[in-house]
Amino acid sequence: MDIDRRAFIGGATLSASFLAACQKSTNAPENAPPSNTPLVPDDQVTGPLRDYIEQHRTAWGLPGMTVALVTRDGYEAVITSGFADIEQNIPVGREHLFQVGSISKMFTALAAWSLIDEGRLSPDVKVLDALNGLKIRDGEDIHLRHLLDHTSGLPGDSALFPEDGLWTGFKPGSDWSYSNCGYRLAGKIIAHADGRLFPDVVKARVLDKIGMVESVAAMHVADRPRYAQGYEPALTDRLNPIPVRMTPAPWVDSDSAAGNIASTPDDMIKFLRFMIHVADGKGGGVFSDEAAKRFLADPVQGWGPGSQYGNGVARVEIDGREYLHHTGGMISFSSSLDIDPEAGVAAFASTNVHYSLNYRPKDVTVHACELMRAMQEGAAAPAPKPPREPLDTPEQYAGRFIAKDGDQFDVVVSGGDVRLRKNGRDSALYCATDRLFATDDPDHAITGIVIESVDGKAERAWCGDVEYLIDPSTGYKPPPPESLSVLGGRYDNDDRWAGPIYVHVRDGKVLLGNIVELFPGDGGIWRTADASSPEQIRFDGVINGVPQRMLFSGIPYIRRFS
């Protein structure tokens, strides 16, 4: 199971509508320069794709988007949409840098295989041999290939040097769990083998060889004027439904091998074309043809059901076709890349906003590939999927919910629209994940609302640790024991990648973010339901019986406001 602490933090925006919060996000003001005018007339790909991008941006509230398109036979195109800087009325241009996030893992793996091809590095080098002084409990058998394939068993986002060293959740190579920590270690191995700083290695061995002259291999504040301005929710302590007020995100420097690349659409065209050639067994200037074949040769089961992963590249099946795929999320950017190697078409899309509930512009890149395939085949343009899928059977969530103290609210459904009504207030409800709904109602905005249904009918709702019933006569759950209730509260980390995590205790259970149950293990460690998950949660710093600190895979979160 891939469990990401960022899925539980506050500021997780389901689908923020920038359009509602700031009309300039999708409509240029009258005094602004013409926005995103195509340099050449739209064709049968760019015309319908541009229309879909506008629908997608409006539905998700995206300030801007940059898109790169390429085919094996020489077609290429760039689409830019919306604003690089709303406050300055600057439309997205081809020259703007967008951070590609975890798509950078492809570049990291390419740099590693460039060294492997030269005989200066081996995919079978042991991590503890390559990085003298690093501590990993039960990590003696972790090899570089495990880091590049996410099969090391290392936690997802742990600090590299927690107090007692790193650890593994499973035997290396026996399972799969996404690990940014593992890729950061891979970057250190690559840098040591090459003798240069990691960003310099990637620039020399990958960017320069492909001709990506406008791209950068690290985020330096000195380059900030070249970037599209990134955005994030203004309120970072809660789930944020439509509409939500957004704000410019602060700058964060980074040279992490898990996410270090920023690029322009024209440079991403070069990268997409290079990766199509790699899929054809051609190494270009990065490595030999034999290395190119090995690079994509042996993926492992991972990324999702029926999917595979290897060397920074996921293989996913969409509508019966296999794609080479990756997505990326930075503090204020979200990206997607898809390559259909059989058809020889590829697309990249990035937007200058980050939503913590894992929004990525995947629908844009997949539809772009569909349109390019149709062009090649002389077929009619396929219909795109809706920018946002409607909620399935929303009627199951309707009803009047009453708490033990008499507090109550109504959930009403009309035409598929789900709304919360309370004390004369009317608020939209948006399904964030599973049964968890976001709302801007002031009583429930922080926790969100979990609605439990049985046989298609609502039975119970939870707002944090407060239970609401449709039929109070069925009886409320007993309060949890004090040994558990003291764990509940808000835990904060002021790192830009972190933020608040809420722990709720109810019905004898401890939950992260109102939805994910934790289970006690040995030595005071808590885990998710998946025993093989590398993530570990520990509560300590006890004062008067109440823990003041939570360690999420070694990263400290301090109790605040609770």
Secondary structure as GFF3:
##gff-version 3
##sequence-region A 1 562
A	DSSP	three_ten_helix	5	7	.	.	.	ID=ss1
A	DSSP	alpha_helix	18	21	.	.	.	ID=ss2
A	DSSP	three_ten_helix	23	25	.	.	.	ID=ss3
A	DSSP	alpha_helix	46	60	.	.	.	ID=ss4
A	DSSP	beta_strand	64	71	.	.	.	ID=ss5
A	DSSP	beta_strand	76	85	.	.	.	ID=ss6
A	DSSP	beta_strand	90	91	.	.	.	ID=ss7
A	DSSP	beta_strand	98	99	.	.	.	ID=ss8
A	DSSP	three_ten_helix	101	103	.	.	.	ID=ss9
A	DSSP	alpha_helix	104	117	.	.	.	ID=ss10
A	DSSP	alpha_helix	127	130	.	.	.	ID=ss11
A	DSSP	alpha_helix	144	149	.	.	.	ID=ss12
A	DSSP	alpha_helix	180	194	.	.	.	ID=ss13
A	DSSP	alpha_helix	198	202	.	.	.	ID=ss14
A	DSSP	pi_helix	203	207	.	.	.	ID=ss15
A	DSSP	alpha_helix	208	210	.	.	.	ID=ss16
A	DSSP	three_ten_helix	221	226	.	.	.	ID=ss17
A	DSSP	beta_strand	231	233	.	.	.	ID=ss18
A	DSSP	beta_strand	246	248	.	.	.	ID=ss19
A	DSSP	beta_strand	262	263	.	.	.	ID=ss20
A	DSSP	alpha_helix	265	279	.	.	.	ID=ss21
A	DSSP	alpha_helix	289	295	.	.	.	ID=ss22
A	DSSP	beta_strand	300	301	.	.	.	ID=ss23
A	DSSP	beta_strand	308	310	.	.	.	ID=ss24
A	DSSP	beta_strand	313	318	.	.	.	ID=ss25
A	DSSP	beta_strand	321	329	.	.	.	ID=ss26
A	DSSP	beta_strand	334	340	.	.	.	ID=ss27
A	DSSP	beta_strand	345	351	.	.	.	ID=ss28
A	DSSP	alpha_helix	362	377	.	.	.	ID=ss29
A	DSSP	three_ten_helix	394	397	.	.	.	ID=ss30
A	DSSP	beta_strand	399	403	.	.	.	ID=ss31
A	DSSP	beta_strand	408	414	.	.	.	ID=ss32
A	DSSP	beta_strand	417	422	.	.	.	ID=ss33
A	DSSP	beta_strand	425	433	.	.	.	ID=ss34
A	DSSP	beta_strand	436	439	.	.	.	ID=ss35
A	DSSP	beta_strand	449	454	.	.	.	ID=ss36
A	DSSP	beta_strand	457	463	.	.	.	ID=ss37
A	DSSP	beta_strand	466	469	.	.	.	ID=ss38
A	DSSP	three_ten_helix	472	474	.	.	.	ID=ss39
A	DSSP	alpha_helix	482	485	.	.	.	ID=ss40
A	DSSP	beta_strand	489	492	.	.	.	ID=ss41
A	DSSP	beta_strand	501	506	.	.	.	ID=ss42
A	DSSP	beta_strand	509	512	.	.	.	ID=ss43
A	DSSP	beta_strand	516	520	.	.	.	ID=ss44
A	DSSP	three_ten_helix	522	524	.	.	.	ID=ss45
A	DSSP	beta_strand	525	527	.	.	.	ID=ss46
A	DSSP	beta_strand	537	543	.	.	.	ID=ss47
A	DSSP	beta_strand	546	552	.	.	.	ID=ss48
A	DSSP	beta_strand	555	559	.	.	.	ID=ss49
###
